[in-house]
Each structure stands twice: as C-alpha cells, then as structure tokens.
Amino acid sequence: EAIGVPARSNGPAIDATGAGDAFAAGLIGALVDRPWPPDRVGLEAAMATAIELAGAVARAPGAQALVDGENGA
C-alpha cells in the first residue's frame, strides 16, 4: 500500500545536503515511541514530521549550517 504525504513549501531549497538523512532521522524519531508496526495515521504523522525536518535542512545554507530553532551550543 502506498502512502503519500504532501510537502508544505516554506520557501525554496537552498542546499539539499543532508536533507535525506534529516528525513530518515525525523521519521525514526517520530516512530520510536509508537507501537510497531505503526498504523496508517501514525505513519502519516511521522512522515509529515520527517518532511518538515528535511525541508528545514534544505532551506539552510551549507551542510553544517544551523536550522531554525538551533542555538549552536
């Protein structure tokens, strides 16, 4: 079964370096405390979280740049 979650545009991508890794990390992080296997609603919510994180990374310049909300500490 295919599940699709649309991406929201919060601005243009500047540098996609690390966006795929950020997506994977966001997906795993959103699923780690949920029952396994996730139901459709839980998986869609986790995918939306992952998409949001990947988008934030793609909107930040440079592979090591900070994204909104990071303080660099």
Secondary structure, 3 states (H helix, E strand, C coil): CCCCCCCCCCCCCCCCCCHHHHHHHHHHHHHCCCCCCCCHHHHHHHHHHHHHHHHHHHCCCCCCCCCCCCCCC
